[in-house]
Amino acid sequence: VRRSSRFVQGDLLAFPLKAEYDVVICIGVLAHVSDVSRAIACLATAVKRGGTCILQITDLETPLARLFY
């Protein structure tokens, strides 16, 4: 089994992502984007079916954060 990792840096809302990643990690980003819902949707399109997306939520005042805290 061949395993590799790839680090991608760019504007999340402008970067052309497609479902090619087994794992997407988004840490320290969502507090700095203009549209959190759109950013999460962009991340979701990057994950392969059955993959994992890890998000760090730092804004406890959002409905999404309230689901987890």
C-alpha positions in Angstrom: 0.0 0.0 0.0 1.4 3.3 -1.0 0.8 6.2 1.4 1.5 9.8 0.8 0.5 13.2 2.1 0.1 16.5 0.4 0.1 19.9 2.0 -2.1 22.5 0.1 -2.0 26.2 0.9 -4.3 28.7 -0.8 -7.5 30.7 -0.5 -10.0 28.1 0.6 -12.9 29.8 -1.0 -11.1 30.2 -4.4 -9.0 27.0 -4.5 -10.4 24.4 -6.9 -10.9 21.3 -4.7 -12.2 17.9 -5.9 -12.9 14.7 -4.0 -9.3 13.3 -3.9 -8.3 13.3 -0.3 -8.9 10.6 2.3 -8.4 13.1 5.1 -8.8 16.9 5.2 -7.7 18.8 8.2 -8.9 22.4 8.7 -7.3 24.0 11.8 -7.2 27.7 12.6 -9.1 28.6 9.4 -12.8 29.0 9.9 -12.5 32.0 12.2 -10.8 33.8 9.3 -13.1 33.2 6.3 -15.9 35.5 5.2 -18.4 32.7 4.8 -18.0 29.7 7.1 -20.9 27.7 5.6 -19.3 28.1 2.1 -15.9 27.2 3.5 -17.2 24.0 5.1 -19.0 23.1 1.8 -15.7 23.6 -0.1 -13.9 21.3 2.4 -16.6 18.7 2.0 -16.1 18.5 -1.7 -12.4 17.7 -1.2 -13.0 14.5 0.8 -13.3 11.2 -0.9 -16.4 9.2 -0.2 -15.9 7.5 3.2 -13.1 9.9 4.0 -12.6 12.1 7.1 -12.8 15.9 7.5 -11.5 17.3 10.8 -12.6 20.9 11.6 -11.5 23.1 14.4 -14.4 25.3 15.6 -13.3 28.3 17.7 -16.4 30.5 17.6 -18.6 29.1 20.3 -21.4 31.5 19.4 -22.4 29.7 16.2 -25.1 27.1 16.0 -22.6 24.6 14.6 -20.3 25.0 17.7 -23.3 24.6 20.0 -23.8 21.2 18.6 -20.4 20.1 19.9 -20.0 22.0 23.1 
